[in-house]
Amino acid sequence: MDVGGTSVSVRTVQVSRWARTFHHKNLARSIGAIASLAGALSVLVGYVATHMAPHGIGRVKMALHLAKKPLIMQLAPYIAAFAVTAATVAGLLSFYSWYREGKEQRASAAAAAATTPVR
């Protein structure tokens, strides 16, 4: 390609199939939805677990490990940990998406300024 008397080679870059499938904007939205669903599920499980907790003498037995906790009380911390992890990943991915968009905007503004003739 000739541009102003100089030759410039144009190289095409092939984007892999995965880069198109997992675009940072789409992935940030998807993980945000998963994080909000996990948070809502965590709240629901926590609410149910508190109402299923033993009362009175049953609480004393459970504290002394003479009786087992209900299954939902055993699972509640793991569901909450998943919700927190998903929210952290969603936040990091949203930050990465914001950074990439800003970087692309700065690059396009610099390219536009470089191509604008000075009078």
C-alpha positions in Angstrom: 0.0 0.0 0.0 1.4 3.4 -0.9 0.7 6.3 1.4 2.3 9.6 0.5 5.1 8.0 -1.5 6.1 5.6 1.3 5.1 2.0 1.3 3.3 0.6 4.3 2.8 -3.1 4.8 -0.6 -4.1 6.1 -0.7 -7.2 8.3 -3.9 -8.9 9.2 -4.2 -10.3 12.6 -6.4 -13.4 13.0 -8.5 -13.3 16.2 -8.9 -16.7 17.8 -12.3 -18.3 18.2 -12.1 -17.9 22.0 -11.4 -14.2 21.9 -14.6 -13.6 19.9 -16.6 -16.0 22.2 -15.3 -14.6 25.5 -15.3 -10.8 24.8 -14.6 -8.9 28.0 -17.9 -6.9 27.8 -20.1 -9.9 27.4 -18.2 -11.9 30.1 -18.4 -8.9 32.5 -22.2 -8.8 32.1 -22.6 -12.6 32.4 -20.4 -12.9 35.6 -22.3 -9.9 37.0 -25.6 -11.7 36.6 -24.1 -14.9 38.1 -22.8 -12.9 41.1 -26.1 -11.2 41.8 -27.9 -14.6 41.6 -25.4 -16.2 43.9 -25.8 -13.3 46.3 -29.5 -13.6 46.3 -29.2 -17.4 46.8 -26.8 -16.8 49.7 -29.2 -14.5 51.4 -32.1 -17.0 51.0 -30.0 -19.9 52.3 -28.8 -17.9 55.2 -32.4 -16.9 56.1 -33.6 -20.5 55.9 -30.5 -21.8 57.9 -31.3 -19.4 60.7 -34.8 -20.6 61.0 -33.7 -24.3 60.8 -31.2 -23.8 63.6 -32.0 -25.7 66.8 -33.5 -23.8 69.7 -33.3 -24.4 73.4 -31.5 -27.6 74.6 -30.9 -28.6 71.0 -28.7 -25.6 70.6 -26.6 -26.6 73.6 -26.3 -30.2 72.2 -25.1 -28.8 68.9 -22.6 -26.5 70.5 -21.2 -29.4 72.4 -21.1 -31.4 69.2 -23.5 -34.0 70.5 -25.8 -33.4 67.6 -25.1 -32.7 64.0 -26.0 -29.4 62.3 -28.7 -29.4 59.7 -27.2 -29.8 56.2 -28.3 -26.3 55.1 -26.4 -24.8 58.0 -23.3 -26.7 56.9 -23.7 -25.5 53.3 -24.4 -21.9 54.0 -20.8 -20.7 54.5 -19.8 -22.3 51.2 -22.6 -20.7 49.3 -21.7 -17.3 50.8 -18.1 -17.9 49.9 -19.1 -18.6 46.3 -21.2 -15.4 46.2 -18.3 -13.3 47.5 -15.9 -14.9 45.0 -18.3 -14.3 42.1 -18.8 -10.7 43.1 -15.1 -10.2 43.3 -14.5 -11.6 39.9 -17.4 -9.6 38.5 -15.8 -6.4 39.9 -12.4 -7.2 38.5 -13.8 -8.1 35.1 -15.8 -4.8 35.1 -12.7 -2.9 35.9 -10.8 -4.6 33.2 -13.6 -3.9 30.7 -13.6 -0.2 31.7 -9.8 -0.1 31.4 -9.8 -1.7 27.9 -12.5 0.7 26.7 -10.5 3.7 28.0 -7.4 2.4 26.4 -9.2 2.0 23.0 -10.7 5.5 23.2 -7.3 7.0 24.0 -5.7 5.1 21.1 -8.4 6.2 18.7 -8.2 9.8 19.8 -4.4 9.8 19.4 -4.8 8.2 15.9 -7.3 10.9 15.0 -5.1 13.7 16.2 -2.1 12.2 14.3 -4.1 12.1 11.0 -5.6 15.6 11.3 -3.5 18.0 9.3 -2.1 21.0 11.1 -2.8 24.4 9.4 
